[in-house]
Amino acid sequence: MKRYHGVLIALLFPILLFVNAWQAFRFEMLSREVVGLEQQQHDVIEKNKRSIATLSVLRSPARIRDIASGQLGLDRVDSNRVFTIQLESRR
């Protein structure tokens, strides 16, 4: 019976060492993947920040006014030349 335990321990020891090494390998691979995903997340967040800043510049009223007058030749209309028409609904 003691010999059986000795053989069993002799067989289990290399198996457990292999499992430990495999787990360490998997941990290292997953750690590298997490670092890569964190870098991708950081890049996407920075790109999003740049897009928001660009959008705020493009939507500024001063820029729109400059484009309307400079490129399109539009002028501001006096408020007395603006008419409001209200239509009744036909329900």
PDB file of N, CA, C and O in Angstrom, chain B, residues numbered from 101:
ATOM      1  N   MET B 101       0.816  -1.189   0.000  1.00  0.00           N
ATOM      2  CA  MET B 101       0.000   0.000   0.000  1.00  0.00           C
ATOM      3  C   MET B 101       0.861   1.253   0.000  1.00  0.00           C
ATOM      4  O   MET B 101       0.540   2.237  -0.666  1.00  0.00           O
ATOM      5  N   LYS B 102       1.986   1.210   0.772  1.00  0.00           N
ATOM      6  CA  LYS B 102       2.876   2.369   0.797  1.00  0.00           C
ATOM      7  C   LYS B 102       3.535   2.568  -0.556  1.00  0.00           C
ATOM      8  O   LYS B 102       3.766   3.693  -1.000  1.00  0.00           O
ATOM      9  N   ARG B 103       3.823   1.474  -1.184  1.00  0.00           N
ATOM     10  CA  ARG B 103       4.449   1.571  -2.492  1.00  0.00           C
ATOM     11  C   ARG B 103       3.487   2.208  -3.495  1.00  0.00           C
ATOM     12  O   ARG B 103       3.909   2.976  -4.360  1.00  0.00           O
ATOM     13  N   TYR B 104       2.200   1.891  -3.382  1.00  0.00           N
ATOM     14  CA  TYR B 104       1.172   2.462  -4.250  1.00  0.00           C
ATOM     15  C   TYR B 104       1.101   3.974  -4.058  1.00  0.00           C
ATOM     16  O   TYR B 104       0.985   4.715  -5.034  1.00  0.00           O
ATOM     17  N   HIS B 105       1.171   4.441  -2.806  1.00  0.00           N
ATOM     18  CA  HIS B 105       1.152   5.884  -2.521  1.00  0.00           C
ATOM     19  C   HIS B 105       2.400   6.567  -3.072  1.00  0.00           C
ATOM     20  O   HIS B 105       2.342   7.681  -3.591  1.00  0.00           O
ATOM     21  N   GLY B 106       3.502   5.888  -2.949  1.00  0.00           N
ATOM     22  CA  GLY B 106       4.755   6.442  -3.469  1.00  0.00           C
ATOM     23  C   GLY B 106       4.704   6.609  -4.979  1.00  0.00           C
ATOM     24  O   GLY B 106       5.142   7.632  -5.505  1.00  0.00           O
ATOM     25  N   VAL B 107       4.177   5.619  -5.675  1.00  0.00           N
ATOM     26  CA  VAL B 107       4.047   5.690  -7.129  1.00  0.00           C
ATOM     27  C   VAL B 107       3.057   6.788  -7.507  1.00  0.00           C
ATOM     28  O   VAL B 107       3.287   7.539  -8.456  1.00  0.00           O
ATOM     29  N   LEU B 108       1.961   6.877  -6.765  1.00  0.00           N
ATOM     30  CA  LEU B 108       0.952   7.892  -7.019  1.00  0.00           C
ATOM     31  C   LEU B 108       1.530   9.306  -6.828  1.00  0.00           C
ATOM     32  O   LEU B 108       1.287  10.193  -7.646  1.00  0.00           O
ATOM     33  N   ILE B 109       2.272   9.504  -5.779  1.00  0.00           N
ATOM     34  CA  ILE B 109       2.906  10.809  -5.539  1.00  0.00           C
ATOM     35  C   ILE B 109       3.944  11.094  -6.614  1.00  0.00           C
ATOM     36  O   ILE B 109       4.066  12.226  -7.083  1.00  0.00           O
ATOM     37  N   ALA B 110       4.682  10.079  -7.000  1.00  0.00           N
ATOM     38  CA  ALA B 110       5.697  10.262  -8.044  1.00  0.00           C
ATOM     39  C   ALA B 110       5.050  10.641  -9.374  1.00  0.00           C
ATOM     40  O   ALA B 110       5.648  11.386 -10.151  1.00  0.00           O
ATOM     41  N   LEU B 111       3.863  10.156  -9.651  1.00  0.00           N
ATOM     42  CA  LEU B 111       3.164  10.504 -10.882  1.00  0.00           C
ATOM     43  C   LEU B 111       2.467  11.872 -10.773  1.00  0.00           C
ATOM     44  O   LEU B 111       2.438  12.637 -11.737  1.00  0.00           O
ATOM     45  N   LEU B 112       1.917  12.164  -9.607  1.00  0.00           N
ATOM     46  CA  LEU B 112       1.189  13.425  -9.432  1.00  0.00           C
ATOM     47  C   LEU B 112       2.112  14.639  -9.400  1.00  0.00           C
ATOM     48  O   LEU B 112       1.722  15.719  -9.843  1.00  0.00           O
ATOM     49  N   PHE B 113       3.300  14.482  -8.896  1.00  0.00           N
ATOM     50  CA  PHE B 113       4.204  15.627  -8.772  1.00  0.00           C
ATOM     51  C   PHE B 113       4.519  16.269 -10.127  1.00  0.00           C
ATOM     52  O   PHE B 113       4.385  17.488 -10.238  1.00  0.00           O
ATOM     53  N   PRO B 114       4.922  15.542 -11.146  1.00  0.00           N
ATOM     54  CA  PRO B 114       5.168  16.184 -12.446  1.00  0.00           C
ATOM     55  C   PRO B 114       3.889  16.754 -13.079  1.00  0.00           C
ATOM     56  O   PRO B 114       3.922  17.790 -13.743  1.00  0.00           O
ATOM     57  N   ILE B 115       2.775  16.066 -12.862  1.00  0.00           N
ATOM     58  CA  ILE B 115       1.511  16.565 -13.406  1.00  0.00           C
ATOM     59  C   ILE B 115       1.153  17.902 -12.770  1.00  0.00           C
ATOM     60  O   ILE B 115       0.750  18.839 -13.459  1.00  0.00           O
ATOM     61  N   LEU B 116       1.305  17.984 -11.441  1.00  0.00           N
ATOM     62  CA  LEU B 116       0.996  19.240 -10.751  1.00  0.00           C
ATOM     63  C   LEU B 116       1.962  20.352 -11.159  1.00  0.00           C
ATOM     64  O   LEU B 116       1.558  21.509 -11.271  1.00  0.00           O
ATOM     65  N   LEU B 117       3.228  20.015 -11.382  1.00  0.00           N
ATOM     66  CA  LEU B 117       4.178  21.022 -11.861  1.00  0.00           C
ATOM     67  C   LEU B 117       3.782  21.520 -13.248  1.00  0.00           C
ATOM     68  O   LEU B 117       3.854  22.717 -13.528  1.00  0.00           O
ATOM     69  N   PHE B 118       3.365  20.598 -14.111  1.00  0.00           N
ATOM     70  CA  PHE B 118       2.932  20.993 -15.452  1.00  0.00           C
ATOM     71  C   PHE B 118       1.692  21.891 -15.382  1.00  0.00           C
ATOM     72  O   PHE B 118       1.618  22.898 -16.087  1.00  0.00           O
ATOM     73  N   VAL B 119       0.725  21.535 -14.540  1.00  0.00           N
ATOM     74  CA  VAL B 119      -0.494  22.348 -14.390  1.00  0.00           C
ATOM     75  C   VAL B 119      -0.137  23.737 -13.865  1.00  0.00           C
ATOM     76  O   VAL B 119      -0.698  24.737 -14.314  1.00  0.00           O
ATOM     77  N   ASN B 120       0.785  23.796 -12.926  1.00  0.00           N
ATOM     78  CA  ASN B 120       1.210  25.093 -12.390  1.00  0.00           C
ATOM     79  C   ASN B 120       1.876  25.942 -13.477  1.00  0.00           C
ATOM     80  O   ASN B 120       1.598  27.136 -13.589  1.00  0.00           O
ATOM     81  N   ALA B 121       2.736  25.339 -14.262  1.00  0.00           N
ATOM     82  CA  ALA B 121       3.397  26.065 -15.353  1.00  0.00           C
ATOM     83  C   ALA B 121       2.375  26.515 -16.395  1.00  0.00           C
ATOM     84  O   ALA B 121       2.460  27.631 -16.907  1.00  0.00           O
ATOM     85  N   TRP B 122       1.414  25.654 -16.708  1.00  0.00           N
ATOM     86  CA  TRP B 122       0.367  26.008 -17.679  1.00  0.00           C
ATOM     87  C   TRP B 122      -0.468  27.188 -17.182  1.00  0.00           C
ATOM     88  O   TRP B 122      -0.789  28.090 -17.955  1.00  0.00           O
ATOM     89  N   GLN B 123      -0.815  27.184 -15.913  1.00  0.00           N
ATOM     90  CA  GLN B 123      -1.583  28.284 -15.337  1.00  0.00           C
ATOM     91  C   GLN B 123      -0.772  29.582 -15.360  1.00  0.00           C
ATOM     92  O   GLN B 123      -1.329  30.648 -15.625  1.00  0.00           O
ATOM     93  N   ALA B 124       0.510  29.510 -15.094  1.00  0.00           N
ATOM     94  CA  ALA B 124       1.366  30.696 -15.146  1.00  0.00           C
ATOM     95  C   ALA B 124       1.439  31.223 -16.573  1.00  0.00           C
ATOM     96  O   ALA B 124       1.418  32.435 -16.790  1.00  0.00           O
ATOM     97  N   PHE B 125       1.524  30.326 -17.541  1.00  0.00           N
ATOM     98  CA  PHE B 125       1.556  30.725 -18.947  1.00  0.00           C
ATOM     99  C   PHE B 125       0.248  31.404 -19.345  1.00  0.00           C
ATOM    100  O   PHE B 125       0.257  32.454 -19.988  1.00  0.00           O
ATOM    101  N   ARG B 126      -0.871  30.802 -18.962  1.00  0.00           N
ATOM    102  CA  ARG B 126      -2.174  31.395 -19.276  1.00  0.00           C
ATOM    103  C   ARG B 126      -2.329  32.755 -18.606  1.00  0.00           C
ATOM    104  O   ARG B 126      -2.859  33.689 -19.210  1.00  0.00           O
ATOM    105  N   PHE B 127      -1.873  32.872 -17.370  1.00  0.00           N
ATOM    106  CA  PHE B 127      -1.963  34.146 -16.658  1.00  0.00           C
ATOM    107  C   PHE B 127      -1.162  35.224 -17.388  1.00  0.00           C
ATOM    108  O   PHE B 127      -1.627  36.353 -17.540  1.00  0.00           O
ATOM    109  N   GLU B 128       0.026  34.874 -17.833  1.00  0.00           N
ATOM    110  CA  GLU B 128       0.869  35.833 -18.555  1.00  0.00           C
ATOM    111  C   GLU B 128       0.213  36.256 -19.867  1.00  0.00           C
ATOM    112  O   GLU B 128       0.225  37.436 -20.217  1.00  0.00           O
ATOM    113  N   MET B 129      -0.355  35.300 -20.588  1.00  0.00           N
ATOM    114  CA  MET B 129      -1.015  35.626 -21.850  1.00  0.00           C
ATOM    115  C   MET B 129      -2.231  36.520 -21.610  1.00  0.00           C
ATOM    116  O   MET B 129      -2.441  37.483 -22.347  1.00  0.00           O
ATOM    117  N   LEU B 130      -3.018  36.220 -20.610  1.00  0.00           N
ATOM    118  CA  LEU B 130      -4.184  37.047 -20.309  1.00  0.00           C
ATOM    119  C   LEU B 130      -3.776  38.431 -19.810  1.00  0.00           C
ATOM    120  O   LEU B 130      -4.446  39.420 -20.106  1.00  0.00           O
ATOM    121  N   SER B 131      -2.693  38.504 -19.065  1.00  0.00           N
ATOM    122  CA  SER B 131      -2.201  39.809 -18.611  1.00  0.00           C
ATOM    123  C   SER B 131      -1.785  40.666 -19.788  1.00  0.00           C
ATOM    124  O   SER B 131      -2.070  41.863 -19.820  1.00  0.00           O
ATOM    125  N   ARG B 132      -1.111  40.060 -20.760  1.00  0.00           N
ATOM    126  CA  ARG B 132      -0.721  40.817 -21.965  1.00  0.00           C
ATOM    127  C   ARG B 132      -1.952  41.266 -22.751  1.00  0.00           C
ATOM    128  O   ARG B 132      -1.990  42.377 -23.281  1.00  0.00           O
ATOM    129  N   GLU B 133      -2.948  40.401 -22.819  1.00  0.00           N
ATOM    130  CA  GLU B 133      -4.180  40.773 -23.525  1.00  0.00           C
ATOM    131  C   GLU B 133      -4.880  41.938 -22.830  1.00  0.00           C
ATOM    132  O   GLU B 133      -5.383  42.845 -23.493  1.00  0.00           O
ATOM    133  N   VAL B 134      -4.913  41.916 -21.509  1.00  0.00           N
ATOM    134  CA  VAL B 134      -5.533  43.006 -20.752  1.00  0.00           C
ATOM    135  C   VAL B 134      -4.785  44.309 -20.992  1.00  0.00           C
ATOM    136  O   VAL B 134      -5.409  45.356 -21.168  1.00  0.00           O
ATOM    137  N   VAL B 135      -3.470  44.260 -21.001  1.00  0.00           N
ATOM    138  CA  VAL B 135      -2.684  45.472 -21.259  1.00  0.00           C
ATOM    139  C   VAL B 135      -2.985  46.007 -22.659  1.00  0.00           C
ATOM    140  O   VAL B 135      -3.134  47.215 -22.843  1.00  0.00           O
ATOM    141  N   GLY B 136      -3.073  45.120 -23.634  1.00  0.00           N
ATOM    142  CA  GLY B 136      -3.401  45.542 -24.995  1.00  0.00           C
ATOM    143  C   GLY B 136      -4.782  46.163 -25.084  1.00  0.00           C
ATOM    144  O   GLY B 136      -4.967  47.182 -25.750  1.00  0.00           O
ATOM    145  N   LEU B 137      -5.756  45.554 -24.414  1.00  0.00           N
ATOM    146  CA  LEU B 137      -7.111  46.097 -24.419  1.00  0.00           C
ATOM    147  C   LEU B 137      -7.185  47.438 -23.699  1.00  0.00           C
ATOM    148  O   LEU B 137      -7.919  48.332 -24.120  1.00  0.00           O
ATOM    149  N   GLU B 138      -6.431  47.579 -22.619  1.00  0.00           N
ATOM    150  CA  GLU B 138      -6.393  48.868 -21.923  1.00  0.00           C
ATOM    151  C   GLU B 138      -5.791  49.947 -22.816  1.00  0.00           C
ATOM    152  O   GLU B 138      -6.253  51.088 -22.802  1.00  0.00           O
ATOM    153  N   GLN B 139      -4.769  49.602 -23.590  1.00  0.00           N
ATOM    154  CA  GLN B 139      -4.168  50.566 -24.514  1.00  0.00           C
ATOM    155  C   GLN B 139      -5.169  50.954 -25.601  1.00  0.00           C
ATOM    156  O   GLN B 139      -5.280  52.127 -25.958  1.00  0.00           O
ATOM    157  N   GLN B 140      -5.894  49.966 -26.124  1.00  0.00           N
ATOM    158  CA  GLN B 140      -6.920  50.266 -27.122  1.00  0.00           C
ATOM    159  C   GLN B 140      -7.993  51.179 -26.544  1.00  0.00           C
ATOM    160  O   GLN B 140      -8.444  52.113 -27.207  1.00  0.00           O
ATOM    161  N   GLN B 141      -8.398  50.909 -25.309  1.00  0.00           N
ATOM    162  CA  GLN B 141      -9.405  51.740 -24.657  1.00  0.00           C
ATOM    163  C   GLN B 141      -8.893  53.167 -24.496  1.00  0.00           C
ATOM    164  O   GLN B 141      -9.629  54.125 -24.733  1.00  0.00           O
ATOM    165  N   HIS B 142      -7.649  53.307 -24.099  1.00  0.00           N
ATOM    166  CA  HIS B 142      -7.050  54.628 -23.945  1.00  0.00           C
ATOM    167  C   HIS B 142      -7.034  55.363 -25.289  1.00  0.00           C
ATOM    168  O   HIS B 142      -7.365  56.547 -25.354  1.00  0.00           O
ATOM    169  N   ASP B 143      -6.651  54.664 -26.356  1.00  0.00           N
ATOM    170  CA  ASP B 143      -6.619  55.274 -27.684  1.00  0.00           C
ATOM    171  C   ASP B 143      -8.007  55.717 -28.129  1.00  0.00           C
ATOM    172  O   ASP B 143      -8.162  56.802 -28.690  1.00  0.00           O
ATOM    173  N   VAL B 144      -9.016  54.887 -27.883  1.00  0.00           N
ATOM    174  CA  VAL B 144     -10.385  55.237 -28.274  1.00  0.00           C
ATOM    175  C   VAL B 144     -10.885  56.438 -27.470  1.00  0.00           C
ATOM    176  O   VAL B 144     -11.566  57.307 -28.015  1.00  0.00           O
ATOM    177  N   ILE B 145     -10.557  56.491 -26.201  1.00  0.00           N
ATOM    178  CA  ILE B 145     -10.978  57.627 -25.374  1.00  0.00           C
ATOM    179  C   ILE B 145     -10.319  58.910 -25.868  1.00  0.00           C
ATOM    180  O   ILE B 145     -10.976  59.948 -25.946  1.00  0.00           O
ATOM    181  N   GLU B 146      -9.039  58.855 -26.201  1.00  0.00           N
ATOM    182  CA  GLU B 146      -8.351  60.036 -26.721  1.00  0.00           C
ATOM    183  C   GLU B 146      -8.940  60.473 -28.062  1.00  0.00           C
ATOM    184  O   GLU B 146      -9.117  61.667 -28.304  1.00  0.00           O
ATOM    185  N   LYS B 147      -9.242  59.515 -28.927  1.00  0.00           N
ATOM    186  CA  LYS B 147      -9.855  59.842 -30.211  1.00  0.00           C
ATOM    187  C   LYS B 147     -11.218  60.485 -29.999  1.00  0.00           C
ATOM    188  O   LYS B 147     -11.579  61.431 -30.699  1.00  0.00           O
ATOM    189  N   ASN B 148     -11.970  59.974 -29.038  1.00  0.00           N
ATOM    190  CA  ASN B 148     -13.278  60.531 -28.722  1.00  0.00           C
ATOM    191  C   ASN B 148     -13.154  61.966 -28.206  1.00  0.00           C
ATOM    192  O   ASN B 148     -13.951  62.831 -28.571  1.00  0.00           O
ATOM    193  N   LYS B 149     -12.157  62.214 -27.362  1.00  0.00           N
ATOM    194  CA  LYS B 149     -11.937  63.571 -26.849  1.00  0.00           C
ATOM    195  C   LYS B 149     -11.603  64.529 -27.989  1.00  0.00           C
ATOM    196  O   LYS B 149     -12.102  65.653 -28.025  1.00  0.00           O
ATOM    197  N   ARG B 150     -10.759  64.084 -28.918  1.00  0.00           N
ATOM    198  CA  ARG B 150     -10.414  64.937 -30.068  1.00  0.00           C
ATOM    199  C   ARG B 150     -11.629  65.202 -30.936  1.00  0.00           C
ATOM    200  O   ARG B 150     -11.811  66.315 -31.431  1.00  0.00           O
ATOM    201  N   SER B 151     -12.461  64.188 -31.124  1.00  0.00           N
ATOM    202  CA  SER B 151     -13.668  64.356 -31.939  1.00  0.00           C
ATOM    203  C   SER B 151     -14.633  65.343 -31.294  1.00  0.00           C
ATOM    204  O   SER B 151     -15.237  66.166 -31.982  1.00  0.00           O
ATOM    205  N   ILE B 152     -14.777  65.265 -29.987  1.00  0.00           N
ATOM    206  CA  ILE B 152     -15.665  66.186 -29.277  1.00  0.00           C
ATOM    207  C   ILE B 152     -15.137  67.613 -29.388  1.00  0.00           C
ATOM    208  O   ILE B 152     -15.909  68.548 -29.599  1.00  0.00           O
ATOM    209  N   ALA B 153     -13.833  67.781 -29.246  1.00  0.00           N
ATOM    210  CA  ALA B 153     -13.241  69.119 -29.368  1.00  0.00           C
ATOM    211  C   ALA B 153     -13.426  69.660 -30.782  1.00  0.00           C
ATOM    212  O   ALA B 153     -13.755  70.833 -30.958  1.00  0.00           O
ATOM    213  N   THR B 154     -13.221  68.825 -31.777  1.00  0.00           N
ATOM    214  CA  THR B 154     -13.410  69.250 -33.168  1.00  0.00           C
ATOM    215  C   THR B 154     -14.860  69.621 -33.423  1.00  0.00           C
ATOM    216  O   THR B 154     -15.145  70.618 -34.087  1.00  0.00           O
ATOM    217  N   LEU B 155     -15.765  68.829 -32.903  1.00  0.00           N
ATOM    218  CA  LEU B 155     -17.187  69.101 -33.084  1.00  0.00           C
ATOM    219  C   LEU B 155     -17.582  70.419 -32.451  1.00  0.00           C
ATOM    220  O   LEU B 155     -18.353  71.180 -33.036  1.00  0.00           O
ATOM    221  N   SER B 156     -17.065  70.702 -31.264  1.00  0.00           N
ATOM    222  CA  SER B 156     -17.409  71.961 -30.607  1.00  0.00           C
ATOM    223  C   SER B 156     -16.877  73.153 -31.393  1.00  0.00           C
ATOM    224  O   SER B 156     -17.515  74.206 -31.426  1.00  0.00           O
ATOM    225  N   VAL B 157     -15.719  73.001 -32.023  1.00  0.00           N
ATOM    226  CA  VAL B 157     -15.181  74.086 -32.853  1.00  0.00           C
ATOM    227  C   VAL B 157     -16.033  74.265 -34.099  1.00  0.00           C
ATOM    228  O   VAL B 157     -16.343  75.392 -34.485  1.00  0.00           O
ATOM    229  N   LEU B 158     -16.416  73.147 -34.734  1.00  0.00           N
ATOM    230  CA  LEU B 158     -17.193  73.230 -35.960  1.00  0.00           C
ATOM    231  C   LEU B 158     -18.602  73.773 -35.730  1.00  0.00           C
ATOM    232  O   LEU B 158     -19.183  74.381 -36.628  1.00  0.00           O
ATOM    233  N   ARG B 159     -19.148  73.562 -34.550  1.00  0.00           N
ATOM    234  CA  ARG B 159     -20.505  74.002 -34.257  1.00  0.00           C
ATOM    235  C   ARG B 159     -20.575  75.401 -33.657  1.00  0.00           C
ATOM    236  O   ARG B 159     -21.665  75.859 -33.313  1.00  0.00           O
ATOM    237  N   SER B 160     -19.469  76.080 -33.522  1.00  0.00           N
ATOM    238  CA  SER B 160     -19.498  77.396 -32.889  1.00  0.00           C
ATOM    239  C   SER B 160     -20.280  78.380 -33.762  1.00  0.00           C
ATOM    240  O   SER B 160     -20.123  78.385 -34.983  1.00  0.00           O
ATOM    241  N   PRO B 161     -21.114  79.206 -33.144  1.00  0.00           N
ATOM    242  CA  PRO B 161     -21.918  80.171 -33.904  1.00  0.00           C
ATOM    243  C   PRO B 161     -21.058  81.153 -34.708  1.00  0.00           C
ATOM    244  O   PRO B 161     -21.447  81.546 -35.808  1.00  0.00           O
ATOM    245  N   ALA B 162     -19.912  81.548 -34.186  1.00  0.00           N
ATOM    246  CA  ALA B 162     -19.046  82.487 -34.901  1.00  0.00           C
ATOM    247  C   ALA B 162     -18.543  81.861 -36.200  1.00  0.00           C
ATOM    248  O   ALA B 162     -18.510  82.528 -37.234  1.00  0.00           O
ATOM    249  N   ARG B 163     -18.157  80.605 -36.160  1.00  0.00           N
ATOM    250  CA  ARG B 163     -17.675  79.922 -37.363  1.00  0.00           C
ATOM    251  C   ARG B 163     -18.792  79.780 -38.381  1.00  0.00           C
ATOM    252  O   ARG B 163     -18.574  79.991 -39.574  1.00  0.00           O
ATOM    253  N   ILE B 164     -19.983  79.427 -37.927  1.00  0.00           N
ATOM    254  CA  ILE B 164     -21.118  79.280 -38.839  1.00  0.00           C
ATOM    255  C   ILE B 164     -21.461  80.633 -39.469  1.00  0.00           C
ATOM    256  O   ILE B 164     -21.759  80.702 -40.661  1.00  0.00           O
ATOM    257  N   ARG B 165     -21.421  81.690 -38.687  1.00  0.00           N
ATOM    258  CA  ARG B 165     -21.688  83.029 -39.199  1.00  0.00           C
ATOM    259  C   ARG B 165     -20.650  83.427 -40.250  1.00  0.00           C
ATOM    260  O   ARG B 165     -20.994  84.007 -41.280  1.00  0.00           O
ATOM    261  N   ASP B 166     -19.373  83.111 -39.983  1.00  0.00           N
ATOM    262  CA  ASP B 166     -18.311  83.432 -40.947  1.00  0.00           C
ATOM    263  C   ASP B 166     -18.498  82.665 -42.258  1.00  0.00           C
ATOM    264  O   ASP B 166     -18.325  83.237 -43.334  1.00  0.00           O
ATOM    265  N   ILE B 167     -18.842  81.400 -42.182  1.00  0.00           N
ATOM    266  CA  ILE B 167     -19.063  80.610 -43.393  1.00  0.00           C
ATOM    267  C   ILE B 167     -20.272  81.136 -44.159  1.00  0.00           C
ATOM    268  O   ILE B 167     -20.239  81.244 -45.385  1.00  0.00           O
ATOM    269  N   ALA B 168     -21.339  81.462 -43.430  1.00  0.00           N
ATOM    270  CA  ALA B 168     -22.553  81.948 -44.088  1.00  0.00           C
ATOM    271  C   ALA B 168     -22.291  83.244 -44.831  1.00  0.00           C
ATOM    272  O   ALA B 168     -22.751  83.417 -45.959  1.00  0.00           O
ATOM    273  N   SER B 169     -21.562  84.148 -44.216  1.00  0.00           N
ATOM    274  CA  SER B 169     -21.330  85.439 -44.873  1.00  0.00           C
ATOM    275  C   SER B 169     -20.178  85.371 -45.870  1.00  0.00           C
ATOM    276  O   SER B 169     -20.283  85.940 -46.957  1.00  0.00           O
ATOM    277  N   GLY B 170     -19.104  84.704 -45.539  1.00  0.00           N
ATOM    278  CA  GLY B 170     -17.924  84.676 -46.395  1.00  0.00           C
ATOM    279  C   GLY B 170     -18.046  83.760 -47.592  1.00  0.00           C
ATOM    280  O   GLY B 170     -17.825  84.189 -48.724  1.00  0.00           O
ATOM    281  N   GLN B 171     -18.394  82.500 -47.360  1.00  0.00           N
ATOM    282  CA  GLN B 171     -18.411  81.515 -48.442  1.00  0.00           C
ATOM    283  C   GLN B 171     -19.743  81.475 -49.186  1.00  0.00           C
ATOM    284  O   GLN B 171     -19.774  81.278 -50.401  1.00  0.00           O
ATOM    285  N   LEU B 172     -20.839  81.660 -48.458  1.00  0.00           N
ATOM    286  CA  LEU B 172     -22.153  81.520 -49.074  1.00  0.00           C
ATOM    287  C   LEU B 172     -22.788  82.850 -49.463  1.00  0.00           C
ATOM    288  O   LEU B 172     -23.786  82.874 -50.184  1.00  0.00           O
ATOM    289  N   GLY B 173     -22.225  83.940 -48.998  1.00  0.00           N
ATOM    290  CA  GLY B 173     -22.749  85.252 -49.333  1.00  0.00           C
ATOM    291  C   GLY B 173     -24.089  85.564 -48.686  1.00  0.00           C
ATOM    292  O   GLY B 173     -24.869  86.353 -49.220  1.00  0.00           O
ATOM    293  N   LEU B 174     -24.360  84.958 -47.557  1.00  0.00           N
ATOM    294  CA  LEU B 174     -25.615  85.212 -46.849  1.00  0.00           C
ATOM    295  C   LEU B 174     -25.434  86.353 -45.870  1.00  0.00           C
ATOM    296  O   LEU B 174     -24.377  86.496 -45.256  1.00  0.00           O
ATOM    297  N   ASP B 175     -26.476  87.169 -45.728  1.00  0.00           N
ATOM    298  CA  ASP B 175     -26.456  88.273 -44.772  1.00  0.00           C
ATOM    299  C   ASP B 175     -27.566  88.072 -43.757  1.00  0.00           C
ATOM    300  O   ASP B 175     -28.539  87.355 -43.990  1.00  0.00           O
ATOM    301  N   ARG B 176     -27.387  88.724 -42.636  1.00  0.00           N
ATOM    302  CA  ARG B 176     -28.401  88.664 -41.594  1.00  0.00           C
ATOM    303  C   ARG B 176     -29.611  89.484 -42.016  1.00  0.00           C
ATOM    304  O   ARG B 176     -29.460  90.575 -42.567  1.00  0.00           O
ATOM    305  N   VAL B 177     -30.789  88.977 -41.768  1.00  0.00           N
ATOM    306  CA  VAL B 177     -32.021  89.649 -42.155  1.00  0.00           C
ATOM    307  C   VAL B 177     -32.528  90.466 -40.968  1.00  0.00           C
ATOM    308  O   VAL B 177     -32.456  90.022 -39.823  1.00  0.00           O
ATOM    309  N   ASP B 178     -33.044  91.668 -41.253  1.00  0.00           N
ATOM    310  CA  ASP B 178     -33.638  92.481 -40.195  1.00  0.00           C
ATOM    311  C   ASP B 178     -34.889  91.793 -39.665  1.00  0.00           C
ATOM    312  O   ASP B 178     -35.609  91.121 -40.404  1.00  0.00           O
ATOM    313  N   SER B 179     -35.127  91.970 -38.397  1.00  0.00           N
ATOM    314  CA  SER B 179     -36.273  91.297 -37.778  1.00  0.00           C
ATOM    315  C   SER B 179     -37.601  91.816 -38.317  1.00  0.00           C
ATOM    316  O   SER B 179     -38.597  91.096 -38.250  1.00  0.00           O
ATOM    317  N   ASN B 180     -37.657  93.049 -38.854  1.00  0.00           N
ATOM    318  CA  ASN B 180     -38.921  93.552 -39.393  1.00  0.00           C
ATOM    319  C   ASN B 180     -39.229  92.943 -40.764  1.00  0.00           C
ATOM    320  O   ASN B 180     -40.345  93.105 -41.258  1.00  0.00           O
ATOM    321  N   ARG B 181     -38.295  92.261 -41.379  1.00  0.00           N
ATOM    322  CA  ARG B 181     -38.522  91.598 -42.664  1.00  0.00           C
ATOM    323  C   ARG B 181     -38.907  90.120 -42.500  1.00  0.00           C
ATOM    324  O   ARG B 181     -39.131  89.424 -43.490  1.00  0.00           O
ATOM    325  N   VAL B 182     -38.984  89.651 -41.270  1.00  0.00           N
ATOM    326  CA  VAL B 182     -39.325  88.259 -40.996  1.00  0.00           C
ATOM    327  C   VAL B 182     -40.811  88.170 -40.691  1.00  0.00           C
ATOM    328  O   VAL B 182     -41.320  88.908 -39.847  1.00  0.00           O
ATOM    329  N   PHE B 183     -41.507  87.272 -41.373  1.00  0.00           N
ATOM    330  CA  PHE B 183     -42.937  87.079 -41.168  1.00  0.00           C
ATOM    331  C   PHE B 183     -43.160  85.679 -40.621  1.00  0.00           C
ATOM    332  O   PHE B 183     -42.499  84.729 -41.041  1.00  0.00           O
ATOM    333  N   THR B 184     -44.074  85.554 -39.704  1.00  0.00           N
ATOM    334  CA  THR B 184     -44.439  84.272 -39.132  1.00  0.00           C
ATOM    335  C   THR B 184     -45.810  83.898 -39.637  1.00  0.00           C
ATOM    336  O   THR B 184     -46.742  84.694 -39.523  1.00  0.00           O
ATOM    337  N   ILE B 185     -45.958  82.742 -40.178  1.00  0.00           N
ATOM    338  CA  ILE B 185     -47.237  82.258 -40.699  1.00  0.00           C
ATOM    339  C   ILE B 185     -47.662  81.073 -39.858  1.00  0.00           C
ATOM    340  O   ILE B 185     -46.906  80.119 -39.671  1.00  0.00           O
ATOM    341  N   GLN B 186     -48.875  81.147 -39.358  1.00  0.00           N
ATOM    342  CA  GLN B 186     -49.415  80.051 -38.559  1.00  0.00           C
ATOM    343  C   GLN B 186     -50.550  79.412 -39.337  1.00  0.00           C
ATOM    344  O   GLN B 186     -51.467  80.101 -39.783  1.00  0.00           O
ATOM    345  N   LEU B 187     -50.495  78.126 -39.499  1.00  0.00           N
ATOM    346  CA  LEU B 187     -51.524  77.383 -40.206  1.00  0.00           C
ATOM    347  C   LEU B 187     -52.389  76.646 -39.221  1.00  0.00           C
ATOM    348  O   LEU B 187     -51.910  76.118 -38.218  1.00  0.00           O
ATOM    349  N   GLU B 188     -53.686  76.616 -39.521  1.00  0.00           N
ATOM    350  CA  GLU B 188     -54.614  75.869 -38.674  1.00  0.00           C
ATOM    351  C   GLU B 188     -54.600  74.417 -39.139  1.00  0.00           C
ATOM    352  O   GLU B 188     -54.517  74.139 -40.335  1.00  0.00           O
ATOM    353  N   SER B 189     -54.680  73.518 -38.204  1.00  0.00           N
ATOM    354  CA  SER B 189     -54.726  72.107 -38.581  1.00  0.00           C
ATOM    355  C   SER B 189     -56.122  71.748 -39.044  1.00  0.00           C
ATOM    356  O   SER B 189     -57.104  72.278 -38.523  1.00  0.00           O
ATOM    357  N   ARG B 190     -56.223  70.865 -40.006  1.00  0.00           N
ATOM    358  CA  ARG B 190     -57.509  70.446 -40.567  1.00  0.00           C
ATOM    359  C   ARG B 190     -57.905  69.071 -40.045  1.00  0.00           C
ATOM    360  O   ARG B 190     -57.996  68.125 -40.827  1.00  0.00           O
ATOM    361  N   ARG B 191     -58.128  68.945 -38.826  1.00  0.00           N
ATOM    362  CA  ARG B 191     -58.500  67.642 -38.271  1.00  0.00           C
ATOM    363  C   ARG B 191     -59.974  67.499 -38.149  1.00  0.00           C
ATOM    364  O   ARG B 191     -60.458  66.461 -37.699  1.00  0.00           O
TER     365      ARG B 191
END
